[in-house]
């Protein structure tokens, strides 16, 4: 399958196909990216999202956290080191920017949706922002995906109830989960409170059945752990860092 080259947007989070991605874009490199996307037809505003393995979403201005009073590091690769391919996880998700709004004070508000997975082959830092050469990844069902999906639905419902109880909240969602095993696998992967490596492993699963199998194990483990936690400290489970972009 032939490769494509798209603008590359690294994040400290994992995007899954079918999931919505809101972004508040303020760095110069990403503003340049969004300006270029706005020059393209509305049905062709795609960019590639990869999870950061080693580096920062926002270019550091000083050792440690970004310091607004220090001179800002600049350039498309700022904050990601010398080996750009090593800095990012190699399996990512293409995002379709359905809405790109320029803010009056500068920057953009973007609402994008994950579409398809890809494997990152190379990274180019010669322009105003990073671009990546991508090889599309097909989604195969794998053996036993249907049966595994039923088990994941039950395990996810139990996980939701345990999480709501641990956070002293009422479970209000009564929505039906999708019947399609692949869609279900991505939704559960996005909704579960997991760290980036665990979510990345789910995104990179070789097929739907393998992803569902991983999720079944993770959901059962997480439900068991949540069930043994006292209620008050467990509120930390739902606090995840917000993306500065």
N, C-alpha and C positions, 0 to 999 in steps of 0.2 A: 504494500500500500504506500502511495507516494506521501512525502512529508509536506508540511506547510510551515510558513513562518508567520508568527503573530506577535503583537506586543505582549510583554511578559509582566505580570503583576504579582510579585511575591507577597505572601501574607503569613502571619503567624497563626493561621487556621486552615482548615481543609474545606474546599468546596466540592459538593457532590452534584451529579447531574439531576436536574429537576428542582434544585433548591435555589432560593432567592438570596442574592448577595447585595446588601446595601453598603455603599462606600462614601466616605467623606474625604474627597481628594484635595490635598493642599500642597504637597511637595511639588517642586518645579518639574521633576522628571515625569510625574504622573499627570500633572496638568498638561504637559506637552502631549502625552499619550491621549488624553481625553479630547484635547483640541483636534488632534488628527482624526480620532474616531468620529467626531462631529462633522468632519469634512467628507466622510464616507456615507453611502446610502444607508437609510435607517435599518435595512434588513441585512447589513453587512458590517455591524459594529461589534466585532468579536475581539476578545483578548484572552490570554491564557493565564490562569491562576495556578500558582504552585505554592506549596507550603514550604516555609523556610526551615532548612535543617541547621544552618549555622549563619547567624546574622540577625539584623533588625529590620522591621518594616520601615521605620523612620531612620534616616541617616543620623548617626550619633554626632553630637556637637562637642562632646567631652567624654572622658572615660566614664562608663556607667550609663545612667539614663541621659536622654537628650537634655541639654541645658540651653534654654532660650537666650541666655546672655552671652554664650560663646559663639565664635564664628562657626557657621554651619558647614558640615562636610557636603560637598557637591558632587555631581556626576551621576550617570545612570547606575553605576555599580557601587555607590557609596554605602558602606555598612555591611557589604557582603564578602569582603576579602578578595584575594587574588584568584582563587579557583571557583569561578562562578557556577560551574556545573555541580561541583561538590557542595556548594552552599544551599542548594535546593533539593527537595525530594524530586525524583525523576518522573513520577506519575502525578499528573495534575488534571485539571478540568477546564475546558473551554467555557468562557462566559459570554453571553450575548447581552450587550448593554442596551436594554430596551429604553431606558430613560437616562439621559445625560443633561443635567441642568447646570448652567454656569451661575455661580453665586455673585452677588453684587460686590462683595468684598474680595473677590478672587477665589479660585478653587471651584470644585464641581461637586454636586450631589449626584451620585450614580446609583441606579437600581439595575442590577444585572441578574441573569438566571444561568445556572450551570446547564450545559448541554451534553457534551460528550467528553470522555476521558482521552488522555493522550500520554505518550511517553516523551519526555524531554530529551532531545538528542544533542543540542548544543545551545549556547547562549552567546549573543552578540551585544557588546557594549559600545559599539562605535557610534551610535546615534544619540539623540537626546534622552532616550529611555531604552531599557533592555528589550531585546526581542529574542524569541526562542524558535528553534527549528523543532517541529513536533511531528511525531508519528501517531496517527489516530489509533486508538485501541477499541476493538470491537467488544461488545458485551455478550458473552456466551452464557447460556443458562446453566450448563453443567448438569451432572446427574443428581436427580432427587430434589431439585429446587422447589418443586411444588409441595412436597411433604415437609421439607425444612421450613418453608414459609409459614405453614400452619403452626409449627412449633415456635417460631420466632414471634408470631402474633400473640400467642399465649404468654410467652416469656416477657414480651414488651409490656403487655397489660399489667402483669405482676410488678414489673420494674416501675412503671408509672405510679402505681398505687403505693409502693414502698417509698418512692421518692417524695410523693405528695405527703405521705404520713410523716416522713423524717423532717420535712420542712413545715409541718403543722399547717398544711394547706388542704383545701378540698379539691379533689380531682374533678375538674369541670369538663374535660374533653370527652365527648361521646362520639367523636368522629370515627367513621369506619376507616380502617386502614386499607391501602390499595391491594387489590387482588393479584396484580402482576408481581411475581417474585422479585424481579430486578428493581422495579420502582419501590417496592416495600423495603428492599435491602438498603437502598440509598436513603430513604426517609428515616429508617431506624438508625442508620449510621450517623446521620446528621443530628437527630434528636437526642441520642444518648449522651450523657455527661461523661465524656471520655477525653483523655489528653490527646495532643496532636499525633504522637506516634501511633496510638491505637486507631485513631480515625484514618490516618494515612495508610495503615495496613489494610483497613477495610476498603478504602478507595482502590488500592493496588491489587486487591484479590483477583486471582486468575479468572474466576467466573462467579456467577451469581450464587451457585450452590456453596462454593467455598466461603463467600462473604456471609451468607446466612448461617453457615456452620460456625464461623467465628463469632457472629453476633449472638447466637444461642448460648455459647459458652460464656461470653462477656456479660450478657444480661443476667444469666443465672448467678455468676460470681458477684456482680454489682448488687443484685437484689439481696443476696445473702449478707453482704457487707453492710448495706444500708439498714437491714433489719436488726443489726447488732449495735448500731450507733445510737447514742442519746439524741433526742430531738433537737436541742438548741445548737450544738456545734455543727449539725448536719446542714444548716442553711448555707454553709460554705460550698456545698456541692453544686449549687446552681450559680455560683459567682464565677464567671469566666471573664478573662481580660477582653476589653473591647478593642476593636481595630482602630488605630488612629488614622487609617486611610479608608 
